[in-house]
Structure formats: structure tokens, C-alpha cells
Amino acid sequence: MHYAIVIEKAEGDYSAYAPNLPGCVTTGATIKEVEQNMKEAITLHLEGVREEGLPVPDSTTNCEYIEA
């Protein structure tokens, strides 16, 4: 399954979260690192959801850029 992630520049590094997976967040020194960390965070998050017997959240977020 594909999940949208949001990457934001923070002071000195980057942070990321998955809107459809509340609490699934990570940081990294570079965009590449935060993307890799997010893949691992999503995997661990979904393992925890399954272990708890909870339903796996659907990926319902769409991302677009708008010119302004």
C-alpha cells in the first residue's frame, strides 16, 4: 500500500509524517534520510497496528502542488 508523507524543513534537519497514520513521524538530516526513515517508521507502525488487531488505515490522502 502507498501512503502519502509530508516532509518539512526544520531547524537543522527535516521532519516527516504520514497523514493517514497518526503518530507515525520521523526526522532525518537530509530529505533522502528522512524518506528512508519514514519507510521504516511506516513498516513498524503497520506491524504494531496488526499486532494490536486494529484495522490497517486506508491511504486516502492525495497530494498536489498549486501555483500561486
C-alpha positions in Angstrom: 0.0 0.0 0.0 1.2 3.6 -0.7 1.0 6.3 2.0 1.5 10.0 1.4 4.1 11.6 3.6 4.7 15.3 4.3 8.3 16.4 4.7 9.0 19.7 6.3 12.3 21.6 6.7 13.1 22.1 10.4 16.0 23.8 12.2 19.0 21.8 11.2 17.2 18.8 9.7 13.9 17.5 8.2 10.8 16.0 9.8 8.1 13.9 8.2 4.8 12.4 9.0 2.1 10.3 7.3 -1.4 12.0 7.5 -3.2 8.7 7.3 -1.1 7.1 10.1 -1.5 9.3 13.2 1.7 9.2 15.4 3.9 7.9 12.6 6.7 10.5 12.4 10.4 10.7 12.0 13.3 13.1 11.3 16.5 13.0 9.2 19.5 15.1 8.4 18.6 15.1 4.6 15.5 14.5 2.6 16.9 11.1 1.4 17.5 10.1 5.0 14.0 11.2 6.2 12.4 9.3 3.3 14.3 6.1 4.3 13.4 6.7 8.0 9.8 7.2 7.1 9.7 3.9 5.2 11.0 2.1 8.3 8.6 4.1 10.5 5.6 3.1 8.4 6.6 -0.5 8.4 6.9 -0.6 12.2 3.7 1.4 12.6 1.7 -1.1 10.5 3.3 -4.0 12.3 2.1 -2.5 15.6 -1.4 -1.9 14.2 -1.7 -5.5 13.1 -0.3 -6.9 16.4 -3.0 -4.9 18.3 -5.6 -6.4 16.0 -6.6 -3.0 14.7 -7.6 -2.3 11.1 -4.9 -1.1 8.8 -5.7 2.5 7.8 -6.6 3.2 4.2 -4.4 5.6 2.2 -6.8 8.4 1.5 -4.6 11.4 1.3 -3.9 12.9 -2.2 -1.1 15.5 -2.7 -0.9 18.2 -5.3 1.0 21.4 -5.7 -0.8 24.6 -6.6 0.8 27.6 -8.4 0.0 30.9 -6.6 
